[in-house]
């Protein structure tokens, strides 16, 4: 079936792009296209050509001057014939063109969310990890998010998983040969070497999975909790960082009783700042709940801004090994949140921490940002652990090979090579926008 959708954001604009894909896409658009030059109908034109003309209704009424971009199968985004119609950004023009393209006798319907990318995946133009990277690229708001999405779209994850898969297939083949010739005096592989290879694979899988911490922080924002006693300037610091009066500032202790959260971009990284309730002993039930949330926010944060002022002790909090704590004494000549003194230096320090966190968390420069990928990698780690145990315990080759195939299945699932459930694919592509 042929599909069509407006690919540009809804609303007025200088131009809009309407995408049509399917076996009859060229002919469907051609019925409404009047080229500026005679003989330049889309049917018969070579792929990757631009043609200027007019888009008309079925009755011949001119709707707009357009440029049609033609991409012939299989050399298109979807792997099918694709025509992209660039028209003026009038809402009426866009809807009128869509009405003509999807009329009952046109054999073309409105595309579902993510259907163009899903067809690209189904037609082998990209694997599933690359298809998911398309959605991340569209949603990218920072330079770091853009870099990761582009890397994944170019196949960085796919290439590393393919290399792992080749090693696993080699390992499986050797074990199966061992089984086939078990009654003969033939040795195809030293189990010590097989164990070494299995441990190496497990190490790579684990590093990839561990990179999710940094990848997720880039994708959703690096969480930064502002922690301190009441009235040391936490809300003032948040407002200074956001350059906006986001949080209420008051001399009354306990003003902030709930978490206040907002994001900013610094040095190409997205930071998610959380202003918390002041930490102190209190009998107020509501304030105590706010303090408990403050401690929970500190536990989940990647960076903690521990704030105090002269003659006030820093609060005692538990800190993980992978957390970074920046201790700040507010209301001093070196740092005054109210007067923006020291804020620039703090921002530079935050960017340095983010750069170090991301570079240290990457696996050969690759970051996992998708929770589905991490879950599959964790499953692969569990299965390869069984392989290692089987080799150490000298289990038969067929039993170890079965666990190896489970590892391959998990890695294949990341790339979409072993997913047969339409529900799984529907869940992945439903979050795409219509037109992509």
C-alpha positions in Angstrom: 0.0 0.0 0.0 1.2 3.5 -0.8 1.4 6.0 2.1 1.6 9.8 2.4 2.1 12.3 5.2 3.3 15.8 6.0 6.9 15.4 7.2 7.4 19.0 8.4 6.1 20.2 11.8 2.4 21.3 11.9 1.8 25.0 11.4 2.7 27.9 9.1 6.1 28.1 7.5 8.0 29.1 4.5 7.8 25.6 3.0 6.4 22.2 3.9 7.4 18.8 2.7 4.9 16.0 2.0 6.3 12.5 1.6 4.8 9.7 -0.5 6.2 6.2 -0.5 5.1 2.9 -2.1 5.2 1.0 -5.3 2.9 3.5 -7.1 4.2 6.7 -5.4 5.6 8.2 -8.6 2.4 7.6 -10.6 0.2 8.8 -7.8 2.0 12.2 -7.6 2.4 12.4 -11.4 -1.4 12.4 -11.8 -1.5 15.8 -10.0 1.9 17.2 -11.3 2.2 19.6 -14.2 6.0 20.1 -14.8 7.3 23.5 -15.8 9.1 21.9 -18.8 7.3 19.7 -21.2 8.3 16.0 -21.0 9.5 16.2 -17.4 6.8 14.1 -15.9 8.0 12.2 -12.9 7.4 8.8 -14.4 10.4 8.1 -16.5 12.7 10.6 -14.7 15.9 9.2 -13.2 16.2 8.8 -9.5 17.5 11.6 -7.3 16.2 14.4 -9.5 14.3 17.6 -8.6 11.5 18.7 -10.9 9.7 22.1 -10.7 6.1 22.4 -11.6 2.5 22.8 -10.3 0.4 20.5 -8.1 -3.2 20.4 -9.4 -6.4 18.9 -8.2 -8.1 16.0 -10.0 -10.1 18.7 -11.9 -7.0 20.6 -12.9 -7.2 23.5 -10.4 -3.7 24.7 -9.5 -3.0 24.4 -5.8 0.6 25.5 -5.6 4.0 25.7 -7.3 6.0 22.8 -6.0 9.4 21.0 -6.3 9.2 17.2 -6.5 12.2 15.2 -5.3 12.2 11.7 -6.8 13.9 8.7 -5.2 13.5 5.3 -6.9 13.6 2.0 -5.1 15.8 0.7 -3.6 17.8 3.9 -3.4 15.5 5.8 -1.1 14.9 6.2 2.7 12.2 3.6 2.8 13.6 1.3 0.1 10.5 2.0 -2.0 9.8 4.6 -4.6 9.6 7.9 -2.7 8.4 11.4 -3.9 8.9 14.4 -1.6 6.7 17.4 -2.5 8.1 20.7 -1.3 5.2 23.3 -1.3 4.5 26.6 0.4 3.8 26.2 4.2 0.2 27.3 4.0 -2.0 25.0 6.2 -4.6 25.0 3.4 -2.1 24.1 0.7 -0.7 21.2 2.8 -4.1 19.8 3.6 -5.4 20.3 0.1 -2.4 18.3 -1.4 -2.9 15.6 1.2 -6.6 15.4 0.3 -5.8 14.8 -3.3 -3.1 12.2 -2.6 -5.3 10.2 -0.2 -8.6 10.4 -2.1 -10.5 7.1 -2.2 -9.4 6.3 -5.8 -5.7 7.2 -5.3 -4.7 3.9 -3.7 -2.8 5.9 -1.1 -3.5 6.4 2.6 -2.3 8.5 5.5 0.9 7.1 7.0 0.9 5.9 10.6 3.3 7.2 13.1 6.9 6.1 12.2 5.7 4.1 9.2 8.2 5.5 6.8 11.1 4.5 9.1 9.4 1.1 9.8 9.4 0.4 6.1 13.0 1.4 5.9 13.7 -1.2 8.6 11.5 -3.9 6.9 13.1 -3.3 3.6 16.7 -3.6 5.0 17.6 0.0 4.6 18.6 0.1 8.3 18.6 -2.1 11.3 16.4 -1.5 14.3 19.1 0.3 16.4 19.5 2.7 13.5 15.8 3.2 13.2 15.6 4.1 16.9 18.5 6.5 16.3 16.3 8.4 13.8 13.8 9.2 16.6 16.7 10.3 18.9 18.1 12.5 16.1 14.8 14.2 15.6 14.4 14.7 19.4 18.1 16.0 19.9 18.3 19.3 21.6 22.0 19.5 22.4 25.2 18.9 20.6 26.0 15.8 22.7 22.6 14.3 22.0 23.1 15.0 18.3 26.6 13.4 18.2 25.4 10.2 19.8 22.3 9.9 17.6 24.4 10.5 14.4 26.9 7.9 15.5 24.2 5.3 16.1 22.5 6.2 12.8 25.8 5.6 11.0 25.9 2.1 12.5 28.3 2.4 15.4 26.3 0.0 17.6 25.5 -2.3 14.6 29.2 -2.6 13.7 30.3 -3.5 17.3 27.5 -6.0 17.7 28.2 -7.6 14.3 31.8 -8.1 15.4 30.7 -9.7 18.7 28.2 -11.9 16.8 30.9 -13.1 14.4 33.0 -14.2 17.4 30.0 -15.9 19.0 29.2 -17.8 15.8 32.9 -18.9 15.6 32.7 -20.1 19.1 29.4 -21.9 18.5 30.8 -23.6 15.4 33.8 -24.9 17.2 31.7 -26.4 20.0 29.3 -28.0 17.5 32.3 -29.5 15.6 33.6 -30.8 18.9 30.2 -32.6 19.4 30.1 -34.0 15.8 33.6 -35.6 16.2 33.4 -36.4 19.8 33.9 -40.1 19.2 37.0 -39.5 17.0 40.5 -38.5 18.1 40.1 -35.0 16.7 40.5 -31.7 18.6 39.1 -28.6 16.9 39.6 -26.2 19.7 41.4 -25.9 23.0 38.8 -25.2 25.7 41.2 -22.9 27.4 41.2 -20.7 24.3 37.4 -20.9 24.1 37.1 -19.8 27.7 39.5 -16.8 27.0 37.4 -15.8 24.0 34.1 -16.1 26.0 35.5 -13.9 28.8 36.6 -11.3 26.2 33.1 -11.3 24.7 31.6 -10.9 28.1 33.9 -8.0 28.9 32.8 -6.2 25.7 29.1 -6.8 26.4 29.5 -5.5 30.0 31.3 -2.4 28.9 28.5 -1.7 26.4 25.9 -2.2 29.0 27.7 0.0 31.5 27.9 2.8 29.0 24.1 3.3 29.4 24.7 5.4 32.5 26.5 8.1 30.5 24.3 7.6 27.4 21.1 7.9 29.4 22.4 11.1 31.1 23.1 12.6 27.7 19.7 11.6 26.3 17.6 12.7 29.3 19.9 15.2 31.0 22.6 14.9 33.6 20.8 15.0 37.0 22.3 17.7 39.4 20.8 17.9 42.9 21.3 21.1 44.9 21.5 20.1 48.5 22.0 22.1 51.7 20.5 23.4 54.9 17.5 25.9 54.8 18.2 29.4 53.6 21.8 28.9 52.4 20.7 30.0 48.9 19.7 26.8 47.0 16.8 28.4 45.2 18.8 31.5 44.5 21.5 29.3 43.0 19.0 27.5 40.8 17.6 30.8 39.6 21.1 32.0 38.8 21.9 28.9 36.8 18.6 29.0 34.9 18.9 32.8 34.5 15.2 32.9 35.5 13.2 33.3 38.7 12.1 29.6 38.6 12.1 29.0 42.4 10.6 31.1 45.1 13.3 32.8 47.3 12.3 33.7 50.9 14.0 34.3 54.2 11.5 32.0 55.8 13.0 28.6 56.5 11.3 25.6 54.8 9.9 27.6 51.9 10.9 24.9 49.4 9.0 21.8 50.4 8.9 20.0 47.1 11.4 19.3 44.4 11.7 22.0 41.7 13.3 20.7 38.5 14.4 22.4 35.3 16.9 21.9 32.5 19.6 24.0 30.8 22.2 23.3 28.2 25.8 24.0 29.0 28.7 23.2 26.7 26.5 21.1 24.5 25.3 19.0 27.5 21.8 18.9 28.9 21.7 19.3 32.7 18.7 18.6 34.8 18.8 20.7 38.0 16.8 19.7 41.1 16.3 22.3 43.8 15.5 20.5 47.1 14.1 21.2 50.5 16.5 22.4 53.1 17.9 19.6 55.2 17.4 20.0 58.9 15.6 18.4 61.8 11.9 19.3 61.8 8.6 18.2 63.4 6.6 19.5 60.4 5.3 16.5 58.6 5.1 18.1 55.1 8.6 19.6 55.4 9.9 16.3 56.6 8.5 14.6 53.5 10.2 17.2 51.4 13.5 16.5 53.1 13.1 12.8 52.4 12.6 13.6 48.8 15.8 15.8 48.9 17.8 12.8 50.1 16.3 10.6 47.4 17.2 13.2 44.8 20.8 13.3 46.1 21.0 9.5 45.8 19.8 9.5 42.2 21.9 12.5 41.0 25.1 12.2 39.0 26.4 15.6 40.4 25.6 17.0 43.8 26.0 20.7 44.5 26.5 20.7 48.3 25.7 24.3 49.3 26.3 26.1 52.6 27.3 29.5 53.9 29.9 30.8 56.3 29.5 29.3 59.8 27.0 26.7 58.6 28.2 23.1 58.4 27.7 21.0 55.3 24.9 18.5 55.7 25.9 14.8 55.9 24.8 12.7 52.9 25.7 9.4 51.5 27.7 9.6 48.2 28.2 6.8 45.6 31.6 6.2 44.1 30.4 7.4 40.7 28.9 10.6 42.0 30.7 14.0 41.9 30.2 16.4 44.8 30.9 20.1 44.4 31.1 21.8 47.8 30.1 25.5 47.5 30.3 28.1 50.3 27.7 30.7 49.3 27.6 34.4 50.4 31.4 34.8 50.3 33.6 37.1 48.2 34.3 34.2 45.9 30.8 32.9 45.4 27.5 34.8 45.6 24.6 33.2 43.9 22.4 36.3 44.4 24.9 38.5 42.5 26.0 35.9 40.0 29.6 35.9 41.4 31.2 32.5 40.7 28.4 31.2 38.5 30.5 31.2 35.3 33.2 29.2 37.0 30.6 26.7 38.4 29.2 26.2 34.9 32.7 25.5 33.5 33.2 23.0 36.2 29.9 21.2 35.4 30.9 21.0 31.7 34.3 19.5 32.6 32.6 16.9 34.8 30.1 16.0 32.0 32.9 15.6 29.5 34.9 13.4 31.8 31.8 11.3 32.7 30.8 10.8 29.1 34.3 9.9 27.8 34.9 7.6 30.8 31.6 5.9 30.3 31.9 5.1 26.6 32.8 1.7 25.3 35.3 2.3 22.4 33.6 5.6 21.9 30.1 4.1 21.8 27.3 5.0 24.2 24.1 3.0 24.7 21.2 5.4 25.2 18.2 3.1 24.7 16.8 1.1 27.7 15.8 -1.7 25.4 19.3 -2.1 24.2 20.6 -2.2 27.8 18.1 -4.9 28.8 19.2 -7.1 25.8 22.8 -6.6 26.7 22.2 -7.5 30.3 20.4 -10.7 29.1 23.4 -11.4 26.9 25.7 -11.0 29.9 23.6 -13.5 31.9 23.8 -16.0 29.0 27.5 -15.6 28.3 28.1 -16.1 32.1 26.4 -19.5 31.7 28.7 -20.2 28.7 31.8 -19.4 30.8 30.5 -21.6 33.6 29.8 -24.4 31.2 33.3 -24.3 29.8 34.9 -24.2 33.2 32.8 -27.2 34.3 33.6 -29.1 31.1 29.9 -29.4 30.1 29.2 -31.0 26.7 29.5 -28.8 23.7 25.8 -29.0 22.8 24.8 -27.6 26.2 27.3 -24.7 26.0 26.3 -24.0 22.3 22.7 -23.6 23.4 23.7 -20.8 25.8 25.8 -19.3 23.1 22.8 -19.2 20.7 20.9 -17.4 23.5 23.6 -14.7 23.6 23.4 -14.3 19.8 19.6 -14.0 20.0 19.8 -11.2 22.5 22.3 -9.2 20.4 20.2 -9.9 17.3 17.2 -8.4 19.1 19.0 -5.1 19.4 19.4 -4.9 15.7 15.9 -6.3 15.0 17.1 -9.5 13.4 15.2 -11.9 15.7 12.1 -9.9 16.5 9.0 -11.5 15.1 6.4 -10.0 17.4 4.5 -7.2 15.7 3.6 -5.9 19.2 7.3 -5.2 19.9 7.8 -3.3 16.6 4.5 -1.4 17.2 5.7 -0.3 20.6 9.0 0.9 19.2 7.6 2.9 16.2 4.5 4.3 17.9 6.7 7.0 19.5 7.8 8.4 16.1 6.1 11.4 14.6 3.8 11.0 11.6 5.8 11.7 8.4 8.9 9.9 9.7 
